[in-house]
């Protein structure tokens, strides 16, 4: 617990920024916008008249946090994010604690220690744990709920399944895909013919979901579960619009991020324990199978199953070693495998825990937030068909007009004619050139039309941002060149 909290605190102070677009634009920007302009004005579609397919529960919690911080006089965007990351760090500690308790009751102290250490110190957990990723935030209630249903002293009490239903319902309200964990747990109770437990679990889960998601949608959209059904409809219609891959993509991903060959031990231990520890196995397995079959395969989607593979993987591997003739006399080889795991993990852990993700995008906004004459901003990203949205939250204001110029609208002369019709209040004061590709040519082309262009600063991505873009070009983490942009006479 101490080790896990230490590295999460490192992430709180040093791992600024955000991981993916959703964890910033659907959570932080939405909540702050509601505080500044009222709850009826939500993002990403301001003044929306129809559901956009996202639960308001998690972003709504941030709304109240930001409201309290405003009341306390804490208004600095970066300062508020320290508090948000701290709250998430504390929340993630429940995964470590209850994951340890599950392993201890099933396999004893030694296995529990190993589970606890991996959950605490797996190289990407501290950084991801302080992000506004619903895929991470839904994990603690899933792990705690599973503990209620598997703890030997509690698993025969109906009240335990009531608590589990409540917690799984909370997880669903945070992340709709948690429904597959709910379904998997229900299947276990059906297979084992625990009808009373199934009824209690289902009832409390449904009541929790209805009181949060159903009632909110009835108040806003005049029908229950409007956001959930819109979410399902959107994903069915856009299942090929995002990152796709082969059905075994997530298996390869899990095998990589859990660091081979130990990752193979954990996967093997998880799979071989399906019958004895069905409540630990089946909910996560159902979740994994669905995401493996569904075309849209973004890496973060699979995060909720990782702790369960670690917990049950360690339990199953430990039980396998007791009966394995192959490993019985190969203790040294096994120790070297684990030594390799911890060596690689400990090399990556401080680097990832202190990385500033999306640094150039965030710091560009922070830099411009100190420019009191900023009224309008031009973002030049003519190396791409679509520009990445600016995290306006870090400007500390919403009245800045932002104009995006991409490859599809690359004519500077056309831009010049368009801007000539703009009033001074909307005419760009600053321009950000995004990306280093042909940067000198791009700047020169602008200077030919706007000779008053004045260089101010360059903001570079973090090391991990560069690595992530190299691994997957979808992660667009580019250098930002900021210039003063004056209206020509």
N, C-alpha and C positions, 0 to 999 in steps of 0.2 A: 504494500500500500504506500509506504514512504517513497520507494523508488518510483512507482508510477506517478505519484503526486509531484515529485521533484521534476520529472521530465515534462509533465503537463504544465507545470508552472513556467518552465523554460519556454514552452510553446505559447503560453499566455503572454509573456513579455516580449518574445522575439519573433514569433511566427505570426506576423501581421498579414493583412490582406485577406484574400478569400481563395477557395480552391476551385470551384466551378461557378458558372454563371448563376445557377439556381440558388446556391446557398447565400448569395449576396442579393441578387435582384428580386427574388421572390420572398425573401425574409427581411433583410435589413432595410433595403430601400422602401419596401412596402410599409413596414412598421413605422419608420421615421416619417414617411409621407403622411400616414394617418395622423400622427401626432401633430404635424405642422398644419395640415389642411382639413382634418376631419376624417372620420372613419368611412364615410361614403366615397371618398376619393382614393381608391386603391390602385396599386400597380400590379402587373405591368400594363394593364389597360386602364388608364385614368378615367373615372366616370363610367366604368363598365356597366352595362345593362343586362348582361347574361353571365352565367358562371364561366370561369376560365379553367376550371379543372384542378384547383388546388385547395387543400384544406386551409381554413383560416385559423385553425387551432394554434399551431406552432408560431406562425407569424403574429397571431393575436397576442400570444404571451410576450413577444418582443415589443408589441405596441405598449403594453402596460409597464414593461421594464423601462422603455424610453420615456414614458409619461412620468414615472417616478424620478428618473434621472433629471428630467426637465424641471420638475418640482424642486429637486435638490440643487439646481443651478449647474448641473454638469451638462455642458452643451458641446464640448469639443468632440468631433466625430471619432478621432483615434482614441481619446480618453474613454468614450463610451464602449468602444470595442474591447478595451482591456477588461472591462467589467463583464461584458458578454462572454468573452473567452474564459474568464475565471469561473463563471457560473457553469459553463459547459464542461470545464475541467472537473469540477466537483461532481457534476451529474455523471460523468463517465466513470468515476471511481466505483459506482455501484456495480458496474460490469465486472471489475476486478474482484470485488469482495464476494459477490454472489457466485461468480464463476468458480472462485476458490472453494466456496462452501459446497457447491454441487460436486466438485471433484473429490473433496475430502470425504463426504458421506458415501461416495461410490467406490473410491479406490484408495483412501488413506492419505496420510499427511504428506508423504513424499511426492505423490502424483499431484496433490493439491498445490504444493509449493511450486512445482513446475508450471502448472496451469496459471497460477497467479502471476508468476514472473513473466510468462509470455504475454498474458493479457495486459500486464503493466508496461512491458518494455519492448513489445514488438515494434520495429523501427518506425512504422507509419502511424501507430495508434495515438501517441501524444498529439501530433500535429492534426490529425483528422478529428480527434476528440474535441478540440477546441473550435472546430469549424461549425458553421451553421448547416451542416449536412444532415438532412432528415434521415438518411440511411444510417448515420451513426447515432443520432439522437434517439431513434426508436429502439436501440439495442438494450439499454438498461431495463426498461419494463419487460422486454421479452425474456431476458435472463432471470430477472427476479420472479416473474410469473412461472417460468420453468422450474425454478427452485421450489416454489410452493407446491408444484405438482410432483416433484421427485424426492424431496426431503423425506427420509424414512419416518421421522416423527410427525410429519404433517400430511403426507400424501393420502392418508385415509380419512381426513377430515373434509367435510363438504365445504367448510368455510375457506379452506385453502384453495379450492377450485373457484370459489366466489372471488377471492383476491386475484387469482390468476386471470379470470375473465375480465376483471376490472383493468388489470395491467396490460393485457393483450388488447383490450379496447382502446386504452390510451395510446399504445403503439400504433394501432390502426389510424387513430386521429392524427398522429404525427406523420405517418407514412402509409399510404393506402395499400401498398403491396404487402404490408404485414398481415393482410387478410389470409395469405397463404400459410403463415405460421398458425393463425387461428384455425384454419381448415385442417392443417396437419395434426394439431393437438386434438381436434374433434375426432379425426379418424382413429387416433390411438384409443380414445375412450370408447368409440364404437366397436373397434376390433376386440377390446378387452371387456366389452359389455358392462361398462360402468355407467349405467343409465342415469342414476341420480347425479353423479359427478358431471356427466355430460350436460344435463339439464341446468345445473347450477352454473357451470362454466359458460354455457351459451347464453343463459339469461343475463348474467351480469355483464358479459361482453357486449351483448346487444344494447342493454340499457345504457352502458357507458358511451357507446358509439352514438346512440340516438340522442342522448342528452347533450352531447357535444356537437357532433356533426349534423344530426338530423334537425335538432331544434334551431341551430344557427342558420341552416339553409332554409328552414321554414320561415324564419323571421325575415331573411334577406331576399330569398327567391320565391317564397310562397309555396315551396314543395320540399319535402325531406330528401336529403342525400343528393341534391342537385349537383354539387361540386364533384362528388364521387362518380356519378354517372357521366358527367361531362369529361372527367378524367379518363374513364374507360373508353368512351367514344373517341376522344382525341387520340389516344394511344393506338386504338384499332385503325384509325384512319391514317395515322402517321407512323406506322410500325416500321417502315423502311426509310423514313426521312432522316434518321439519325445514324449513329454508328451501329453497324451490323457485324455479323461474324458467324462462324461455324458453330454448331451446337456445343462443341467441347471447348469453346473459347474460355468460359469461366473456369473450367477444370484446369486448363493450362495456366490461367491467371492465378488461381489459388495455389497451384503447384509452384509458381514462381515467387509470389510475394511471401509465402511461408518458408522460403529458402530451402531448396533441395540439398541433401537427400532427406532432411527432417520432414519437409513438407509431405514426402511420400509416406513416411511413417505415420503422420497424422491423418492423412487421407485414408490409408489402409486401416488404421485403428478405428476411425470413424465408421467406415463401411462395414467392418466385421462385427460391429457392436449393435447392429440395427435391431436385432431381436430382443436382446437383454435390456437395452436402454432405449426403448422405442420412443419415449417422450423427448429424449434429447436428440434422437435421430430424425424422426419422421417430419416434424414441422420444418426444420431447416432443409431437409431433402426435398420436400414438396416445393418449397421456395426456390431451391436451386434448379430443380427440373423445369419449372415453369419458365424461369429466366433463361435457361439454356435453350428452350424451344422457341421462345418469343424472339422475333427478328431484332428488335431494338436492344442492343447489348452495350450499354455504357458501363465502364468498369466499376463505378461507384455503386451501381445497383446491387451488386452481390455482397457488399460489406456486411449486412446483417447476419449472414451465415458464418462469417469467419470465426467469431468467438465460440460458436457451437462446434465447429470442426476442431478447434483447439481443445475445448473441454473434453468432448467425447473422443477425439483423436488420441489425447494423452491417456485417457482411461483405457481405451481399447488397445493401444500399443503396449501399455504396461501389462495388461492381462495376456496379451499374445506372447510377450517375452517369457512369461512363466512356463509356457508349454512349448516354446520354440527350440527345437534341437539345433537349428542353424545358428542362432544368436547366443546359445548357451555358453559356448567357448570363444565367443568373439566380443568380449567385453571391451577390449581395447579399441576395436574398430568402431563399436557403437559410441564410445566416449569421444572418439575423434569426429564422428559425424555431428554429435551435439556441440563439440568444441568449435567446429567449422560454423555451425549455425549461429552460435553466440558471438563468434569473432566478426562475422559479416554483419550481424544485426547491430552489434555495439559500434561498429564503424559507421553505419548508416544512421543510427539513432540520434546522435547529437546534431548531425548535419540536417536531417529532415525536421527534427524538433524545433530548430531555430531558423528555418527557412522563411523568407518573406514571399509568399506566393502572390502572383499577379502584381508584383512590386511596381513595375513601370506604369501600369494603369492607375493604381491607387496613388502613387507618389506624384504623378502628373496632376491629379485632382487636388492633392494636398498643396502642391506648389502654387497652383492657380487660385486656391482658396485665399491666399494672402494678397492677391491682386485685387484691390478694391475697385479698380476701373473695369473689371471683367463684366461684360453684359452679354456677350455672345461668343461662342467658341466654334471654330472650324476644325474638324478632325479629318485629315487627309490620309486615306488608307487605300491608295490606288493600286496597291499590289494585290488586293483581295476583291472578290466580288461583293462581299458583305463586310461591313465594318463591325467591330466589336463594340458593344455599348459601353459608354463611359460610366464608371461608378460615381454618379453625381452626389451620392450621400457624403462623400469625402470633401465635396466643395462646401458643405455646410449650408447650402441654400439651393432653392429649386427654380429660381427665376432666370437662370442662365439659358439662353437659346443655343442649342447645339445643332450644327449642320454637319452631316457626314458626306464625304466625297470618296467614292469607291471607284473600282475599275469600270463599273457599269455607267458611271457618270463622271468620266475622267477629263472631259474637256474644260480646261481652265478658262477659255474664252466664254464658254457657255455659263460657267460659274460667275464670271465677271458680269455678264449681262443680267444674270439672275440677281446678283447682289446689289446691282445699281438701283433696283427697285426697293431695297430694304431701307427702312428708317434707321437712324443712328442707333436707336435702342436695340435693334436686332442685328446690326452689322457686326461681323466678327472683330473682336479686339485681339484675339490670340489664335494661333493655329498650332496644332500638334501633328507633326509628321510621324506616322506609326510605321516602324520597320526600317531596317537599314538598306533594303534592296533598292539600288539605283537612287540613293538618297540625294546625292549631289545633283543629279539630273533633275529630280523632282523639285528640289529647292530652286534650282536655276530657272526652271520653267515658270515657277511662281514669281520669281524676282523679275522676270521679263515683263510681267503684267503688273506686279505689285512691287515696285522698286524699294519701297520703304520697309520691306521685311527685315526684322531685326532679331538675330539669334539671342536666345536667353539661356537655355540650359539643355542638357541631355540626361535622361533618366534611363538607367539600364535595368533589365530584368535580373532577378536573383539567379544564383547558380542552378538551383533546382528548377526554376522556370525554364532555363535553357535546356536542361537535361530532359525535362518533360516534353518540350517541343521537339527535341531530337528523337525521343522515343516514339512520339505520336504527334505529327504535325497539326492535328486537330487542336491541340493546346497552343493557341496563338499567344505567345509571350514575347512581344517585340520591344525593341528600343523605342523610346519616345523622345522626339526632338521638338522642343517648344520654342516658338518664335512669336514676337510681337507682330501684329497684323494691322496695319493702318489703312484707312480708306484713302485711295489715291485722289489727288486734287482734280 
